[in-house]
Amino acid sequence: MNTTNKLSCGVSIHEENMDGKRVFVAECSELGISDFGENMDEALNNLKSAIGLFLEEAPEKRQLLEKQEPVFLTRLFL
């Protein structure tokens, strides 16, 4: 595990139909940022780039990503 990264965020990924084409959308809930790609890896890489650009413009938002403990994520089926 890489312990040099001090920032992390929770990411959810879902599929959407965009102009008749299937894409994957990755969302960071802490910052309210999302991006997409043709596959999950591309969506995650695009999201990481978008977050980097966002934090360049709003460095004060970095504190929202300074988590020391993991977040629990699950899915509830009804």
C-alpha positions in Angstrom: 0.0 0.0 0.0 1.3 3.5 -0.9 1.3 5.6 2.3 2.8 8.7 0.6 -0.6 9.8 -0.7 -2.4 12.0 1.9 -5.5 12.6 -0.1 -8.3 10.1 -1.0 -11.9 10.1 -2.0 -14.8 7.8 -2.3 -15.7 7.0 -5.9 -18.8 5.4 -7.3 -19.0 4.1 -10.9 -22.1 3.4 -12.9 -23.0 2.9 -16.5 -25.0 5.4 -18.5 -26.2 5.6 -22.1 -24.8 8.8 -23.6 -25.9 9.6 -27.2 -26.6 5.9 -27.8 -23.2 4.8 -26.5 -22.5 3.0 -23.2 -20.1 4.9 -21.0 -18.9 4.6 -17.4 -19.3 7.5 -15.1 -17.1 7.9 -12.0 -18.2 10.3 -9.3 -16.3 11.7 -6.3 -19.0 12.5 -3.7 -16.7 14.6 -1.4 -16.2 17.2 -4.2 -19.2 16.7 -6.3 -17.1 16.0 -9.4 -17.7 13.4 -12.0 -16.2 12.3 -15.3 -16.7 9.5 -17.8 -14.9 7.1 -20.1 -15.4 4.2 -22.4 -14.3 1.8 -19.6 -13.9 1.9 -15.9 -10.1 2.6 -16.0 -10.6 5.5 -18.4 -13.4 6.9 -16.3 -11.2 6.7 -13.2 -8.2 8.3 -14.9 -10.4 11.1 -16.3 -11.9 11.7 -12.8 -8.4 11.8 -11.2 -7.4 14.4 -13.8 -10.6 16.4 -13.2 -10.0 16.4 -9.4 -6.4 17.5 -9.9 -7.5 20.5 -12.1 -10.2 21.3 -9.6 -7.8 21.3 -6.7 -5.4 23.6 -8.6 -8.2 26.2 -8.8 -9.6 25.6 -5.3 -6.7 24.3 -3.1 -8.7 25.0 0.1 -10.9 22.0 -0.9 -7.9 19.6 -0.3 -9.0 19.4 3.3 -12.1 17.5 2.2 -9.9 14.7 0.9 -7.6 14.3 3.9 -9.2 11.2 5.4 -7.4 9.1 7.9 -9.9 6.3 8.1 -11.6 4.3 5.3 -15.2 4.9 4.4 -17.6 2.0 4.4 -19.4 1.5 1.1 -22.2 -1.0 0.5 -25.2 -1.4 -1.7 -28.7 -1.9 -0.4 -31.1 -4.0 -2.5 -34.8 -3.3 -2.0 
